[in-house]
Amino acid sequence: MDDLHTLKTHYYCFGNQEGDGYEVYFDEYPQIKGFGDSYDEAYEEALQALKHYLKEQQMSGITIMQEALGAYDAQRYGEAKAIWERLCEHNADAAVNLATLYVKGQGVARNMAKAAELFDGAVKKGHELAAFYLGGMFENGIGVAKDPTRAHGYYEFSAAKGNVTAMVKLGLMLQQSDVKTAMYWLIEAAHKGDAQAQQFITYVSNAALATNLNTAFRTMDEAAQRHQVESVVRAHIAPALAKDEGGIELVHYMAGETPQIWLRYLGACSGCHLGSTSTADMIIGILETHIDAKIVLYLW
Protein backbone atom coordinates (compact mmCIF):
# COMPACT_ATOMS: atom_id res chain seq x y z
CA MET A 1 0.00 0.00 0.00
CA ASP A 2 1.13 3.54 -0.62
CA ASP A 3 1.47 5.91 2.36
CA LEU A 4 -2.17 6.38 3.29
CA HIS A 5 -1.32 9.33 5.51
CA THR A 6 -0.74 11.44 2.38
CA LEU A 7 -4.35 11.00 1.21
CA LYS A 8 -6.50 14.10 1.32
CA THR A 9 -9.32 13.97 3.88
CA HIS A 10 -12.67 15.70 4.33
CA TYR A 11 -14.59 16.07 7.57
CA TYR A 12 -17.56 17.77 9.14
CA CYS A 13 -18.89 18.19 12.64
CA PHE A 14 -22.30 17.03 13.68
CA GLY A 15 -24.44 17.03 16.77
CA ASN A 16 -26.99 14.53 18.01
CA GLN A 17 -28.59 13.39 21.24
CA GLU A 18 -25.30 11.79 22.33
CA GLY A 19 -23.29 14.97 21.75
CA ASP A 20 -21.09 16.50 19.11
CA GLY A 21 -18.82 14.44 16.86
CA TYR A 22 -16.80 14.23 13.67
CA GLU A 23 -17.11 12.32 10.43
CA VAL A 24 -13.95 11.84 8.31
CA TYR A 25 -13.54 10.33 4.87
CA PHE A 26 -10.82 10.23 2.22
CA ASP A 27 -11.08 12.14 -1.05
CA GLU A 28 -10.19 9.06 -3.14
CA TYR A 29 -12.37 6.68 -1.11
CA PRO A 30 -15.51 8.64 -0.12
CA GLN A 31 -17.35 5.43 0.79
CA ILE A 32 -14.91 4.75 3.66
CA LYS A 33 -15.86 6.77 6.74
CA GLY A 34 -14.78 7.11 10.32
CA PHE A 35 -16.62 8.62 13.30
CA GLY A 36 -15.43 9.90 16.65
CA ASP A 37 -15.76 12.47 19.37
CA SER A 38 -12.69 14.25 17.98
CA TYR A 39 -11.17 14.65 14.51
CA ASP A 40 -8.19 12.46 15.44
CA GLU A 41 -10.46 9.68 16.69
CA ALA A 42 -12.60 9.81 13.53
CA TYR A 43 -9.53 9.94 11.31
CA GLU A 44 -7.99 6.88 12.97
CA GLU A 45 -11.24 4.92 12.56
CA ALA A 46 -11.42 5.92 8.88
CA LEU A 47 -7.77 4.97 8.37
CA GLN A 48 -8.23 1.51 9.87
CA ALA A 49 -11.38 0.97 7.80
CA LEU A 50 -9.49 1.97 4.64
CA LYS A 51 -6.64 -0.43 5.41
CA HIS A 52 -9.14 -3.25 5.86
CA TYR A 53 -10.89 -2.33 2.61
CA LEU A 54 -7.64 -2.21 0.62
CA LYS A 55 -6.50 -5.54 2.04
CA GLU A 56 -9.78 -7.13 0.96
CA GLN A 57 -9.40 -5.60 -2.49
CA GLN A 58 -5.87 -6.94 -2.75
CA MET A 59 -6.94 -10.45 -1.78
CA SER A 60 -9.81 -10.23 -4.24
CA GLY A 61 -7.37 -9.21 -6.96
CA ILE A 62 -5.12 -12.17 -6.18
CA THR A 63 -8.07 -14.54 -6.42
CA ILE A 64 -9.15 -13.05 -9.74
CA MET A 65 -5.60 -13.29 -11.09
CA GLN A 66 -5.52 -16.97 -10.15
CA GLU A 67 -8.81 -17.42 -11.97
CA ALA A 68 -7.36 -15.76 -15.08
CA LEU A 69 -4.22 -17.89 -14.97
CA GLY A 70 -6.36 -21.00 -14.67
CA ALA A 71 -8.33 -19.93 -17.74
CA TYR A 72 -5.10 -19.25 -19.62
CA ASP A 73 -3.66 -22.66 -18.73
CA ALA A 74 -6.90 -24.23 -19.99
CA GLN A 75 -6.46 -22.23 -23.24
CA ARG A 76 -9.60 -20.19 -22.55
CA TYR A 77 -7.74 -17.11 -23.73
CA GLY A 78 -10.81 -14.92 -24.20
CA GLU A 79 -11.79 -15.43 -20.58
CA ALA A 80 -8.25 -14.65 -19.35
CA LYS A 81 -8.10 -11.59 -21.60
CA ALA A 82 -11.35 -10.19 -20.20
CA ILE A 83 -10.09 -10.47 -16.62
CA TRP A 84 -6.67 -8.98 -17.35
CA GLU A 85 -8.26 -6.09 -19.23
CA ARG A 86 -10.29 -5.22 -16.14
CA LEU A 87 -7.22 -5.34 -13.90
CA CYS A 88 -4.39 -4.03 -16.07
CA GLU A 89 -4.86 -0.33 -15.29
CA HIS A 90 -3.87 -0.91 -11.66
CA ASN A 91 -2.16 -4.32 -11.76
CA ALA A 92 1.22 -4.57 -13.51
CA ASP A 93 1.16 -8.38 -13.62
CA ALA A 94 -2.19 -8.30 -15.39
CA ALA A 95 -0.80 -5.80 -17.93
CA VAL A 96 2.20 -8.06 -18.63
CA ASN A 97 -0.03 -11.12 -19.01
CA LEU A 98 -2.36 -9.25 -21.36
CA ALA A 99 0.64 -8.02 -23.37
CA THR A 100 1.80 -11.62 -23.68
CA LEU A 101 -1.51 -12.55 -25.30
CA TYR A 102 -0.88 -9.88 -27.95
CA VAL A 103 2.70 -11.07 -28.44
CA LYS A 104 1.61 -14.67 -28.99
CA GLY A 105 -1.69 -13.93 -30.73
CA GLN A 106 -3.63 -16.01 -28.21
CA GLY A 107 -7.31 -15.07 -28.16
CA VAL A 108 -6.47 -11.84 -30.00
CA ALA A 109 -4.86 -10.82 -33.26
CA ARG A 110 -1.09 -10.60 -32.80
CA ASN A 111 -0.27 -6.94 -32.14
CA MET A 112 3.26 -6.09 -31.02
CA ALA A 113 2.58 -2.35 -30.82
CA LYS A 114 -0.28 -3.00 -28.38
CA ALA A 115 1.97 -5.35 -26.41
CA ALA A 116 4.65 -2.63 -26.18
CA GLU A 117 2.05 -0.16 -24.91
CA LEU A 118 0.97 -2.58 -22.19
CA PHE A 119 4.54 -3.43 -21.21
CA ASP A 120 5.30 0.29 -20.94
CA GLY A 121 2.36 0.77 -18.60
CA ALA A 122 3.66 -2.06 -16.42
CA VAL A 123 7.16 -0.56 -16.37
CA LYS A 124 5.69 2.69 -15.06
CA LYS A 125 4.42 0.62 -12.14
CA GLY A 126 7.92 -0.78 -11.56
CA HIS A 127 7.61 -4.18 -13.28
CA GLU A 128 11.15 -5.43 -14.02
CA LEU A 129 10.13 -8.25 -16.39
CA ALA A 130 8.05 -5.86 -18.50
CA ALA A 131 11.14 -3.63 -18.75
CA PHE A 132 13.22 -6.58 -19.94
CA TYR A 133 10.67 -7.50 -22.63
CA LEU A 134 10.41 -3.89 -23.75
CA GLY A 135 14.20 -3.63 -23.90
CA GLY A 136 14.24 -6.56 -26.29
CA MET A 137 11.57 -4.96 -28.46
CA PHE A 138 13.51 -1.70 -28.77
CA GLU A 139 16.78 -3.53 -29.30
CA ASN A 140 15.37 -5.50 -32.22
CA GLY A 141 12.72 -3.12 -33.54
CA ILE A 142 9.78 -5.41 -32.77
CA GLY A 143 6.50 -3.51 -32.59
CA VAL A 144 8.44 -0.28 -32.04
CA ALA A 145 11.12 1.65 -33.89
CA LYS A 146 14.56 0.21 -33.23
CA ASP A 147 16.22 2.33 -30.55
CA PRO A 148 19.39 1.05 -28.80
CA THR A 149 19.34 3.93 -26.33
CA ARG A 150 15.83 3.11 -25.10
CA ALA A 151 16.67 -0.61 -25.13
CA HIS A 152 19.62 0.11 -22.86
CA GLY A 153 17.42 2.17 -20.53
CA TYR A 154 14.85 -0.59 -20.14
CA TYR A 155 17.50 -3.29 -19.67
CA GLU A 156 19.21 -1.14 -17.04
CA PHE A 157 15.90 -0.59 -15.21
CA SER A 158 15.29 -4.34 -15.20
CA ALA A 159 18.85 -5.22 -14.18
CA ALA A 160 18.79 -2.73 -11.31
CA LYS A 161 15.73 -4.55 -9.98
CA GLY A 162 17.60 -7.87 -10.07
CA ASN A 163 16.75 -9.37 -13.46
CA VAL A 164 19.85 -11.49 -14.19
CA THR A 165 19.10 -11.96 -17.89
CA ALA A 166 18.92 -8.18 -18.29
CA MET A 167 22.32 -7.93 -16.60
CA VAL A 168 23.82 -10.25 -19.22
CA LYS A 169 22.09 -8.33 -22.01
CA LEU A 170 23.63 -5.10 -20.73
CA GLY A 171 27.04 -6.69 -20.49
CA LEU A 172 26.96 -7.84 -24.09
CA MET A 173 25.38 -4.63 -25.37
CA LEU A 174 28.04 -2.43 -23.73
CA GLN A 175 31.11 -4.59 -24.31
CA GLN A 176 32.47 -2.25 -27.01
CA SER A 177 31.25 1.13 -25.79
CA ASP A 178 31.60 0.88 -21.99
CA VAL A 179 33.74 -2.06 -20.93
CA LYS A 180 33.74 -1.21 -17.23
CA THR A 181 29.93 -1.07 -16.97
CA ALA A 182 29.60 -4.15 -19.16
CA MET A 183 31.94 -6.07 -16.90
CA TYR A 184 30.14 -4.84 -13.80
CA TRP A 185 26.84 -6.33 -14.97
CA LEU A 186 28.43 -9.60 -16.09
CA ILE A 187 30.13 -9.96 -12.71
CA GLU A 188 26.82 -9.28 -10.96
CA ALA A 189 25.07 -11.90 -13.09
CA ALA A 190 27.89 -14.43 -12.61
CA HIS A 191 27.68 -14.08 -8.82
CA LYS A 192 23.92 -14.67 -9.07
CA GLY A 193 24.60 -18.00 -10.79
CA ASP A 194 23.91 -17.15 -14.42
CA ALA A 195 25.64 -19.80 -16.53
CA GLN A 196 26.20 -17.55 -19.54
CA ALA A 197 27.81 -14.82 -17.44
CA GLN A 198 30.00 -17.42 -15.76
CA GLN A 199 31.26 -18.45 -19.19
CA PHE A 200 32.43 -14.89 -19.80
CA ILE A 201 33.76 -14.01 -16.34
CA THR A 202 36.54 -15.90 -14.59
CA TYR A 203 36.73 -15.30 -10.85
CA VAL A 204 39.97 -16.10 -9.04
CA SER A 205 40.85 -15.37 -5.43
CA ASN A 206 43.21 -16.75 -2.83
CA ALA A 207 42.14 -14.12 -0.32
CA ALA A 208 40.94 -16.67 2.21
CA LEU A 209 44.41 -18.23 2.35
CA ALA A 210 46.40 -14.98 2.40
CA THR A 211 48.67 -14.38 5.37
CA ASN A 212 51.63 -12.32 4.17
CA LEU A 213 50.19 -9.00 3.04
CA ASN A 214 52.11 -6.34 1.15
CA THR A 215 52.22 -3.54 3.71
CA ALA A 216 53.96 -1.10 1.35
CA PHE A 217 51.23 -1.57 -1.26
CA ARG A 218 48.43 -1.24 1.26
CA THR A 219 49.69 2.06 2.64
CA MET A 220 49.45 3.67 -0.81
CA ASP A 221 46.39 5.67 -1.80
CA GLU A 222 44.06 4.17 -4.39
CA ALA A 223 45.55 6.09 -7.32
CA ALA A 224 49.06 4.89 -6.46
CA GLN A 225 47.83 1.32 -6.03
CA ARG A 226 46.16 1.43 -9.43
CA HIS A 227 49.32 2.81 -11.00
CA GLN A 228 51.30 -0.10 -9.57
CA VAL A 229 48.76 -2.63 -10.81
CA GLU A 230 48.95 -1.08 -14.29
CA SER A 231 52.75 -1.30 -14.17
CA VAL A 232 52.66 -4.98 -13.23
CA VAL A 233 50.13 -5.74 -15.97
CA ARG A 234 52.28 -3.92 -18.52
CA ALA A 235 55.64 -5.29 -17.39
CA HIS A 236 54.82 -8.87 -16.38
CA ILE A 237 51.43 -10.06 -17.63
CA ALA A 238 51.13 -8.46 -21.08
CA PRO A 239 54.54 -9.82 -22.30
CA ALA A 240 53.55 -13.35 -21.27
CA LEU A 241 50.35 -13.12 -23.34
CA ALA A 242 52.06 -11.37 -26.26
CA LYS A 243 53.97 -14.56 -27.00
CA ASP A 244 50.66 -15.97 -28.22
CA GLU A 245 49.71 -12.71 -30.00
CA GLY A 246 47.30 -11.83 -27.22
CA GLY A 247 46.97 -8.94 -24.84
CA ILE A 248 45.23 -7.69 -21.72
CA GLU A 249 43.96 -4.42 -20.25
CA LEU A 250 43.14 -3.18 -16.78
CA VAL A 251 39.44 -2.34 -16.81
CA HIS A 252 38.93 -1.36 -13.18
CA TYR A 253 40.75 -1.35 -9.88
CA MET A 254 38.99 -1.16 -6.53
CA ALA A 255 40.98 -0.63 -3.33
CA GLY A 256 39.94 -2.04 0.02
CA GLU A 257 40.62 -4.79 2.51
CA THR A 258 40.47 -7.22 -0.41
CA PRO A 259 41.38 -5.23 -3.53
CA GLN A 260 39.58 -6.10 -6.78
CA ILE A 261 41.35 -6.17 -10.14
CA TRP A 262 39.28 -6.40 -13.31
CA LEU A 263 41.17 -7.43 -16.45
CA ARG A 264 40.02 -8.03 -20.02
CA TYR A 265 41.76 -10.23 -22.53
CA LEU A 266 42.56 -8.71 -25.92
CA GLY A 267 43.46 -10.00 -29.38
CA ALA A 268 44.20 -13.69 -29.62
CA CYS A 269 43.48 -14.05 -25.90
CA SER A 270 39.95 -12.68 -26.16
CA GLY A 271 38.58 -16.22 -25.91
CA CYS A 272 40.80 -17.32 -23.05
CA HIS A 273 37.93 -17.11 -20.57
CA LEU A 274 36.40 -20.10 -22.35
CA GLY A 275 39.54 -22.20 -22.09
CA SER A 276 41.47 -23.72 -19.23
CA THR A 277 42.28 -21.85 -16.03
CA SER A 278 46.04 -22.04 -16.64
CA THR A 279 46.18 -18.44 -17.94
CA ALA A 280 44.13 -17.19 -15.00
CA ASP A 281 46.39 -19.10 -12.59
CA MET A 282 49.44 -17.52 -14.21
CA ILE A 283 47.96 -14.02 -13.86
CA ILE A 284 46.87 -14.43 -10.24
CA GLY A 285 50.33 -15.79 -9.45
CA ILE A 286 52.02 -12.70 -10.90
CA LEU A 287 49.65 -10.36 -9.06
CA GLU A 288 50.20 -12.17 -5.77
CA THR A 289 53.96 -11.86 -6.22
CA HIS A 290 54.09 -8.20 -7.26
CA ILE A 291 50.93 -6.72 -5.73
CA ASP A 292 49.42 -8.58 -2.77
CA ALA A 293 48.39 -12.07 -1.76
CA LYS A 294 44.90 -11.01 -0.73
CA ILE A 295 43.15 -9.92 -3.92
CA VAL A 296 40.15 -10.79 -6.05
CA LEU A 297 40.70 -11.10 -9.79
CA TYR A 298 37.98 -10.93 -12.42
CA LEU A 299 38.94 -11.83 -15.99
CA TRP A 300 36.86 -11.33 -19.10
N, C-alpha and C positions, 0 to 999 in steps of 0.2 A: 504494500500500500504506500502511496505517496504520503508526505507529511500532512496529516489531516488538519493540523493546527493552522495551516496557511489558508484554509478555506474561508471564504467570506461568510459571515453569519448575519442573520436578521433576528430581531427580537421585539416583543412588545409586552407591556405590563397589563395586567388585568386584575380585577377585583371580583371576589365572590363572597359567599357566606362564610367561607373558611379564611378569608383574608386576601391580601394582595399577593401577586405572584408574577412569574415571568415565563414566557414561552420563547424558545430559541430554535431556529432551524437554519440549515445551511443553504446558501444560494444555489448550489449545484444539486442539492438533494432536498427539495422543499417538502417532500413527503415524510422525512425523518425529523421528528420533533422531540424536544426535551422540555420538562416543566420543573419548576422549583421556586422556593421562596425568594431566592436571589438569582441574579444573572449567572453567577459562577455555578451554582447548583444546577440550573436549567441547562447551561452549556455542557457540563460534564455528563448529564443524562443523555443529551442529544449526541454527544461524541461517542459514548458507549453504544448507543443504538445504531449509529452509523457504522461503527466497527463491526458490529454483529451483522448488519445488513450486507456489508461488503464481503465479509467472510462467506456468507451464504451464497452471494453471487459468484464468488470465486469457485466454491465447491460445485455450484450448478454448472459453471463453465467447464470445469474439469470433466464432469459427467457427460456433458454434451460433446466435448472433444472426443471422449472415449467412444461415444455412440457413432461419431463421424468416422473415426478410425476403423471401427468395426464394419461400417458400411463400405469403406474403401477396401478393406481386406477381402470383403465378400464381392468386390467388383461392382457394387452399387454406387457408381461414381456420381450419378445425378443427386442421390441422397446426400452423399458426403459434401458435394459442392454446395448444396443449398445450406447446409449447416455452417460450413466455413465462410460462406458469403455473409451470413448473419453476424459472425463473430470477428471477421478479419479487421474491422475498423479499430477494435480495441485489443485484439489478441494477435500477437506477432506470429505465434505458431500456426494459427489458423490461416494467416496471410501466406505463410510459406507453403503450407499444404495446398492451398488453393492455387498458388503459383505453380506448384508441381503438376497439378492437373493440366494447366495450360502448356507446360513444357512437354508433357508426355502425350497430350491430346486425349486424355481419358475423361469421357463424359462431356467434353467440349472440343471445339475445333482448336487445333494447335495454334497458339498465339504467343510467340516469344516476347513481343512488345508488352502485352498484358502481364506476362509473367514478370518481366523486369519492373513494371510499375508496382506490382504487389511485393516483390522482393525489396524494392526501395522503401515502401511503407513500413515493412518489417524492420529494416535497418534503422529507420528513424526511431523505432522503439527499442533499439539496442540488440537486435538479433544477429549473432555472429555468423551463423550458418547462411542466413540470407545475404550477408555481406560477402561471404566467400563465393556463393553462386553468382552474385552480381559482378564480382570481380572477374570471374571467368567469362561472363557475357561481354563485358567491356574489353577484356583482353583479346577475345576472338571475334568481336563484332557480331554477336548472336542476339538478334532482337533489338540491338542498339548500335549506334555508330561506334566503330572501333576506337578506343581511347585508352592508351596505356597509362596515362596519368590517373584517370579515374579508376582503372583496374587496380593500380598500385594502392590508391587510397582505400578502396574497399578491402583488398587483401590485408592491408596494414590494420584496418579497423578489426577485422576478424582475427588476425594473429594476436593483436593486443588483448583480445578477450580469451585467448588460449587455444584457438583453432590451429592444430599442429600442421594440417595440410596447407593452410594459408601461410604458415611460416616457411614451409619448403618452397611454395610458389614464390614468395618474396625473395628468398635466397637465390633461386634460379633467375628470376626476373632482373635482379640487381647485380648479378655477378660481374657484369662488364662496367656498369656505371657507378656502382657504390660497393666496392668489395667489402669494406668493413661492416656495413649494415647487412649485406647479404650473408656474411659469415656469422654475424650475431644471430640472425634468425635460424640459420642452419644448426648452429650450436644449441640454441634453445630447443629446436625440434628433436635433435639427436638425444639430448638429455631427457626428453619426454618419451623416448622410446621409438621414434619414427625410424623405420628400417631404411627408407631412402636417404634421410639425412645422415644416418650412421654410415652409409656407404660413402658419402662425401667427406664427412668429418672424422678425422682420427684424433682420439683423445689419449694422451699419454701423461702419466704423472707418477712420480716416485715420492711424492710429498709425504706420504704416511711413513715412509722408511727413513726420511731425512734426519740426520743428526748433526752433521758438520755443516753449519750455515756460513755463508760468505759475509762476514761482518762488514768488510769494506764496501761491498756492493749494497748492502742493506742500509748503510748510513747515507748513501747518495740520495738526492731528491729524484723524483720520478723522471724528469727530463734527462738527467745524467744516467740513470739506469737504462732508459730507452736507448740512449746514444751508445752505451756499452753493448747492449743486445744487438743493435744494428751492426756494430763493429765486428762482433763475433760471427754474426750471420754472413757478413761480407768476407771476412778473413778465413773462416774455418768451414762453414757449411756450404756456401755457394761454390767454392772450388771443388769440393767433393762431388757435388751434383753436376758440375760443368763437364766432368769427364764423360758423362753420358749425355751431353748436350742438353742438360736440363738446367733449371734455375729455381730460385726461391725468393720470396719477398716477405718483409715484416709488415703485416697488415695492422696489427694493434698490439700495444703493450699496456698492461694494467698492473701497477704496483700494488703492494699489500703484503700481508703476512705470507700468503702463497701467491707470488706473482704469476700472472697469466701472459703467455706469449702466443700470439696467433700468427701462423705462417701460411703462405700459399705457394704451392708448387707452380713453376712456370715451365714453358717450353716442353721438352721431351718428358719432363717429370710431372706434367699436369695430370697424368692418370695414376700417379703413384699411390694415391689414397685408395685405389682399388686393388692394389697389389699386396705383397707381403708387408709385414711390419718392420722388416730389416732397416729400411730407410728411416722410418720414424725412430727406431731404437738408436740408430747412428746419431740422429739429430739431438735426441734427448740426452745422449751421452756427452756430446760436445757442450751442450748448454749446462749440464750439471758440472762439467769440468771448469768451464770458463765463466759461468754466471752464478749459479747457486744450485744446491741439491734439491731444494724444496721449491719446485715450480710446477705449473700446469702448462702443458703444451697442446695446442689445437692446430692440426694440420689440415689443409684443404688442397 
